[in-house]
């Protein structure tokens, strides 16, 4: 026999027909309300902002992973090839600049470049600004792969945000930029 609920004054959420406890997705407002009920005074102001950002990040990342698998490229390689492609002709950047633009460590850049070079997507060459500078340039195969992949990924992501009007997307983008800059400042990143 199961132990009785140690808090008999707390109603069983499933008994009132709500989906609490059933594995259903709840709104961030529901989560904030539950924390306010369970922990009065807990700082819940951020829940209705941060929680949807986490959820959307997970949904977008999962969808992107599926699209990338279909395109034959992984996220790390897409990131590397994209940053080089966006730099414009001659489609070459130093490893230091790649690290700065992608926000990953020099070690991670080194691993990504080695893997992409092994796959024939980039070539490394000595830089002109110093003995230790290494330039990474797209090969024809790397250029073709990123062209195909970026169309697949950006096209899919554009469809995913169509639920917002152009004006709503513009406003949201501005607010996200503002929040990102502030969070980076506060976290030193």
Kinemage of the C-alpha trace (Angstrom):
@kinemage 1
@onewidth
@group {chain A} dominant
@subgroup {mainchain}
@vectorlist {calphas} color= white
{ca unk a 1} P 0.000 0.000 0.000
{ca unk a 2} L 1.330 3.445 -0.901
{ca unk a 3} L 2.155 5.921 1.804
{ca unk a 4} L -0.455 8.635 2.179
{ca unk a 5} L 0.449 12.048 0.785
{ca unk a 6} L 2.440 13.798 3.530
{ca unk a 7} L 0.649 17.041 2.628
{ca unk a 8} L -3.044 16.176 2.537
{ca unk a 9} L -3.945 19.867 2.253
{ca unk a 10} L -2.305 20.031 -1.200
{ca unk a 11} L -4.805 18.864 -3.812
{ca unk a 12} L -3.827 16.148 -6.277
{ca unk a 13} L -3.329 18.080 -9.544
{ca unk a 14} L -4.499 15.134 -11.643
{ca unk a 15} L -7.728 14.855 -9.640
{ca unk a 16} L -9.034 18.246 -10.770
{ca unk a 17} L -8.594 17.476 -14.450
{ca unk a 18} L -5.491 19.625 -14.871
{ca unk a 19} L -2.520 18.247 -16.723
{ca unk a 20} L -0.065 18.904 -13.867
{ca unk a 21} L 1.901 15.734 -13.268
{ca unk a 22} L 0.769 14.140 -16.525
{ca unk a 23} L 3.915 14.992 -18.486
{ca unk a 24} L 2.126 17.731 -20.421
{ca unk a 25} L 3.996 20.915 -21.267
{ca unk a 26} L 2.950 23.851 -19.109
{ca unk a 27} L 3.264 27.513 -19.805
{ca unk a 28} L 6.057 29.431 -18.168
{ca unk a 29} L 3.380 31.425 -16.337
{ca unk a 30} L 2.060 28.155 -14.839
{ca unk a 31} L 5.566 27.282 -13.688
{ca unk a 32} L 6.070 30.726 -12.133
{ca unk a 33} L 2.691 30.482 -10.381
{ca unk a 34} L 3.535 27.037 -9.018
{ca unk a 35} L 6.866 28.284 -7.626
{ca unk a 36} L 5.140 31.322 -6.094
{ca unk a 37} L 2.631 28.971 -4.448
{ca unk a 38} L 5.269 26.499 -3.268
{ca unk a 39} L 8.008 28.993 -2.365
{ca unk a 40} L 6.437 32.389 -1.650
{ca unk a 41} L 9.046 35.086 -2.057
{ca unk a 42} L 11.231 33.055 -4.431
{ca unk a 43} L 12.531 35.232 -7.284
{ca unk a 44} L 10.288 34.093 -10.151
{ca unk a 45} L 10.425 37.244 -12.321
{ca unk a 46} L 12.692 35.633 -14.906
{ca unk a 47} L 10.772 32.378 -15.402
{ca unk a 48} L 8.390 33.734 -18.046
{ca unk a 49} L 11.388 34.954 -20.089
{ca unk a 50} L 14.153 32.427 -19.481
{ca unk a 51} L 12.023 29.269 -19.605
{ca unk a 52} L 10.561 29.942 -23.079
{ca unk a 53} L 14.042 30.860 -24.330
{ca unk a 54} L 15.357 27.488 -23.072
{ca unk a 55} L 12.387 25.655 -24.595
{ca unk a 56} L 12.718 27.444 -27.920
{ca unk a 57} L 16.461 26.841 -27.915
{ca unk a 58} L 15.850 23.121 -27.452
{ca unk a 59} L 13.154 23.015 -30.165
{ca unk a 60} L 15.291 24.989 -32.637
{ca unk a 61} L 18.411 22.917 -31.843
{ca unk a 62} L 16.567 19.607 -32.284
{ca unk a 63} L 15.039 20.783 -35.559
{ca unk a 64} L 18.401 22.094 -36.771
{ca unk a 65} L 20.072 18.785 -35.911
{ca unk a 66} L 17.501 16.912 -38.023
{ca unk a 67} L 17.997 19.331 -40.939
{ca unk a 68} L 21.784 19.079 -40.657
{ca unk a 69} L 21.727 15.275 -40.583
{ca unk a 70} L 19.628 15.348 -43.754
{ca unk a 71} L 22.158 17.768 -45.315
{ca unk a 72} L 25.119 15.600 -44.265
{ca unk a 73} L 26.799 18.079 -41.889
{ca unk a 74} L 27.076 18.443 -38.107
{ca unk a 75} L 26.520 21.618 -36.088
{ca unk a 76} L 30.209 22.203 -35.291
{ca unk a 77} L 31.208 21.908 -38.956
{ca unk a 78} L 28.305 24.154 -39.991
{ca unk a 79} L 29.482 26.753 -37.472
{ca unk a 80} L 33.065 26.610 -38.766
{ca unk a 81} L 32.200 26.712 -42.463
{ca unk a 82} L 29.542 29.400 -41.912
{ca unk a 83} L 31.873 31.817 -40.143
{ca unk a 84} L 34.461 31.435 -42.901
{ca unk a 85} L 31.841 31.766 -45.664
{ca unk a 86} L 30.338 34.913 -44.100
{ca unk a 87} L 33.793 36.534 -44.047
{ca unk a 88} L 33.580 36.982 -47.835
{ca unk a 89} L 36.198 36.293 -50.501
{ca unk a 90} L 38.771 34.789 -50.286
{ca unk a 91} L 36.824 32.825 -47.609
{ca unk a 92} L 39.753 32.558 -45.200
{ca unk a 93} L 40.128 33.487 -41.530
{ca unk a 94} L 42.785 33.005 -38.874
{ca unk a 95} L 42.060 30.419 -36.220
{ca unk a 96} L 42.094 33.237 -33.652
{ca unk a 97} L 39.417 35.138 -35.581
{ca unk a 98} L 37.336 31.977 -35.950
{ca unk a 99} L 37.463 31.484 -32.164
{ca unk a 100} L 36.452 35.104 -31.565
{ca unk a 101} L 33.513 34.951 -33.981
{ca unk a 102} L 32.202 31.545 -32.894
{ca unk a 103} L 32.651 31.976 -29.134
{ca unk a 104} L 34.392 28.632 -28.752
{ca unk a 105} L 37.830 27.923 -27.329
{ca unk a 106} L 40.988 27.814 -29.402
{ca unk a 107} L 41.190 24.092 -28.658
{ca unk a 108} L 37.681 23.506 -29.996
{ca unk a 109} L 38.514 25.509 -33.133
{ca unk a 110} L 41.643 23.423 -33.599
{ca unk a 111} L 39.642 20.185 -33.387
{ca unk a 112} L 36.958 21.470 -35.754
{ca unk a 113} L 39.515 22.661 -38.285
{ca unk a 114} L 41.434 19.361 -38.133
{ca unk a 115} L 38.241 17.366 -38.733
{ca unk a 116} L 37.089 19.652 -41.566
{ca unk a 117} L 40.552 19.526 -43.146
{ca unk a 118} L 40.576 15.731 -42.945
{ca unk a 119} L 37.158 15.769 -44.702
{ca unk a 120} L 38.505 18.053 -47.456
{ca unk a 121} L 36.312 21.026 -46.483
{ca unk a 122} L 39.087 23.468 -45.490
{ca unk a 123} L 42.835 23.862 -45.866
{ca unk a 124} L 45.250 25.436 -43.416
{ca unk a 125} L 48.132 27.646 -44.417
{ca unk a 126} L 50.603 29.913 -42.621
{ca unk a 127} L 49.312 33.417 -42.048
{ca unk a 128} L 51.070 36.587 -43.123
{ca unk a 129} L 50.806 38.488 -39.825
{ca unk a 130} L 53.004 36.318 -37.654
{ca unk a 131} L 54.802 33.000 -37.334
{ca unk a 132} L 52.049 31.431 -35.279
{ca unk a 133} L 49.134 32.693 -37.353
{ca unk a 134} L 47.241 29.976 -39.199
{ca unk a 135} L 44.737 30.787 -41.929
{ca unk a 136} L 41.823 28.462 -42.626
{ca unk a 137} L 40.328 28.631 -46.114
{ca unk a 138} L 37.270 26.921 -47.576
{ca unk a 139} L 37.931 24.380 -50.306
{ca unk a 140} L 35.565 24.078 -53.273
{ca unk a 141} L 33.959 21.091 -51.543
{ca unk a 142} L 33.579 23.049 -48.280
{ca unk a 143} L 32.103 26.000 -50.149
{ca unk a 144} L 29.570 23.777 -51.927
{ca unk a 145} L 28.585 22.045 -48.668
{ca unk a 146} L 27.995 25.296 -46.791
{ca unk a 147} L 25.983 26.741 -49.687
{ca unk a 148} L 23.658 23.715 -49.638
{ca unk a 149} L 23.498 23.535 -45.852
{ca unk a 150} L 22.823 27.193 -45.183
{ca unk a 151} L 19.870 27.165 -47.575
{ca unk a 152} L 18.455 24.103 -45.818
{ca unk a 153} L 18.942 25.448 -42.292
{ca unk a 154} L 17.966 29.074 -42.843
{ca unk a 155} L 14.973 28.099 -44.953
{ca unk a 156} L 13.727 25.777 -42.239
{ca unk a 157} L 14.291 28.346 -39.492
{ca unk a 158} L 12.501 31.024 -41.537
{ca unk a 159} L 9.463 28.725 -41.741
{ca unk a 160} L 9.599 28.116 -37.983
{ca unk a 161} L 9.303 31.839 -37.148
{ca unk a 162} L 6.533 32.588 -39.653
{ca unk a 163} L 4.037 32.559 -36.789
{ca unk a 164} L 5.247 36.085 -36.013
{ca unk a 165} L 4.561 39.031 -38.256
{ca unk a 166} L 7.484 40.909 -39.776
{ca unk a 167} L 7.023 43.679 -37.203
{ca unk a 168} L 6.874 41.175 -34.321
{ca unk a 169} L 10.068 39.513 -35.550
{ca unk a 170} L 11.797 42.902 -35.765
{ca unk a 171} L 10.723 43.868 -32.230
{ca unk a 172} L 11.648 40.455 -30.802
{ca unk a 173} L 15.056 40.531 -32.505
{ca unk a 174} L 15.730 43.943 -30.984
{ca unk a 175} L 14.709 42.808 -27.510
{ca unk a 176} L 16.783 39.643 -27.760
{ca unk a 177} L 19.826 41.682 -28.877
{ca unk a 178} L 19.330 43.984 -25.897
{ca unk a 179} L 18.977 41.067 -23.478
{ca unk a 180} L 21.981 39.260 -24.988
{ca unk a 181} L 24.214 42.318 -24.644
{ca unk a 182} L 23.149 42.834 -21.032
{ca unk a 183} L 23.572 39.165 -20.072
{ca unk a 184} L 27.016 39.082 -21.725
{ca unk a 185} L 28.007 42.187 -19.788
{ca unk a 186} L 26.730 40.751 -16.488
{ca unk a 187} L 28.399 37.388 -17.034
{ca unk a 188} L 31.637 38.749 -18.495
{ca unk a 189} L 31.220 36.842 -21.757
